[in-house]
Amino acid sequence: MSTEWAGDRPRGHRYRASVLAALVEHGAPASAQSVFARIRARGVRIGLSTVYRELHALARERALTEAYVGGEVLYRLPDRDLLVCDTCGRTSEVADPRQHPGPCLAFFEENAALTIHGRCSACSVRG
């Protein structure tokens, strides 16, 4: 991360906040390129390599999770399950319908995300 300062915070902090804000605004799993485009549309000067760096750092820190869809990495906020159509590539985030078994097993999860691969209803109808 850059050691330059922007106001009273390191410049990298601003970039990280911009990346997270773009994912929240997007409301669905997003590629690095779509995060980059969303940030640039807000007038923030940022490079694509910086977006990749921040996304990788956030994933390492478990602030984001990665899903591999059609050879592309999509980033999403944790604790959201993802349905992936292997035919058309459509993705949908869903609230976790499962009851987390952690407390009854003396196990406390720190980060949970599930990616379910299959076919969406439109692709199932097509055959």
C-alpha positions in Angstrom: 0.0 0.0 0.0 1.2 3.5 -0.7 2.8 5.6 2.0 1.6 8.9 0.6 -0.9 10.8 2.7 -4.2 12.3 1.7 -5.3 14.7 4.4 -4.9 13.0 7.8 -5.1 9.4 6.4 -2.8 7.3 4.3 -3.9 7.5 0.7 -4.4 3.7 0.6 -7.1 4.0 3.2 -9.1 6.1 0.8 -8.7 3.5 -1.9 -9.7 0.7 0.3 -12.8 2.6 1.4 -13.6 3.3 -2.3 -13.3 -0.4 -3.2 -15.6 -1.4 -0.3 -18.1 1.3 -1.2 -18.2 0.2 -4.8 -19.0 -3.4 -3.8 -21.7 -2.3 -1.4 -23.3 -0.1 -4.1 -23.1 -2.9 -6.7 -25.1 -5.2 -4.3 -23.9 -8.4 -6.0 -20.6 -10.2 -6.6 -18.4 -8.0 -8.8 -15.2 -8.4 -10.9 -12.2 -6.1 -10.3 -13.0 -4.4 -13.6 -16.5 -3.5 -12.6 -15.3 -2.3 -9.2 -12.7 -0.2 -11.0 -15.3 1.3 -13.4 -17.7 2.1 -10.5 -15.0 4.0 -8.6 -13.8 5.9 -11.7 -17.4 6.9 -12.4 -17.4 8.7 -9.1 -14.4 10.7 -10.2 -11.8 9.0 -8.0 -8.4 8.7 -9.7 -7.4 5.1 -9.1 -5.5 2.5 -11.3 -6.8 -0.9 -12.1 -3.7 -2.5 -10.4 -4.6 -0.6 -7.2 -8.1 -2.0 -7.3 -6.7 -5.5 -7.7 -4.2 -4.9 -4.8 -6.9 -3.7 -2.5 -9.3 -6.5 -3.4 -6.6 -9.1 -2.8 -5.6 -7.5 0.5 -9.3 -7.4 1.6 -9.7 -11.1 0.7 -6.6 -12.0 2.6 -8.0 -10.2 5.6 -11.3 -12.0 5.1 -13.2 -8.8 4.6 -14.2 -10.1 1.2 -14.7 -13.6 -0.3 -13.8 -14.7 -3.8 -16.0 -16.8 -6.0 -14.7 -18.3 -9.3 -17.3 -18.0 -12.0 -16.6 -18.8 -15.6 -12.8 -18.4 -15.2 -13.3 -15.0 -13.6 -12.9 -14.0 -9.9 -15.9 -12.2 -8.4 -15.5 -10.5 -5.1 -18.3 -10.2 -2.6 -19.0 -9.3 1.0 -18.7 -12.3 3.4 -21.6 -14.2 5.0 -23.6 -14.1 1.7 -24.3 -17.4 -0.1 -24.0 -17.3 -3.9 -25.9 -19.3 -6.5 -24.0 -19.7 -9.8 -25.5 -20.9 -13.1 -22.9 -23.0 -14.8 -24.7 -22.6 -18.1 -25.2 -18.9 -18.5 -22.9 -17.6 -15.7 -25.7 -15.7 -13.9 -25.1 -15.2 -10.2 -27.5 -14.4 -7.3 -26.7 -13.7 -3.7 -29.1 -15.2 -1.2 -29.4 -14.8 2.5 -28.1 -17.8 4.4 -31.2 -20.0 5.1 -29.3 -22.4 7.3 -29.2 -22.1 11.0 -25.5 -21.8 11.9 -24.6 -24.9 14.0 -21.6 -23.2 15.6 -22.7 -22.6 19.2 -24.1 -26.1 19.7 -20.9 -27.6 18.4 -18.6 -25.4 20.5 -17.4 -23.9 17.2 -17.6 -20.3 16.4 -17.3 -19.4 12.7 -15.4 -16.2 11.7 -16.3 -16.2 8.1 -18.9 -18.3 6.2 -19.8 -18.2 2.5 -21.2 -20.9 0.3 -21.1 -21.0 -3.5 -23.6 -23.4 -5.0 -23.2 -24.3 -8.7 -26.1 -25.5 -10.8 -28.5 -24.2 -13.5 -30.8 -21.3 -13.1 -34.5 -21.7 -13.9 -34.2 -20.1 -17.3 -31.4 -22.5 -18.4 -33.3 -25.5 -16.9 -36.3 -24.7 -19.0 -34.2 -24.4 -22.2 -32.9 -27.9 -21.6 
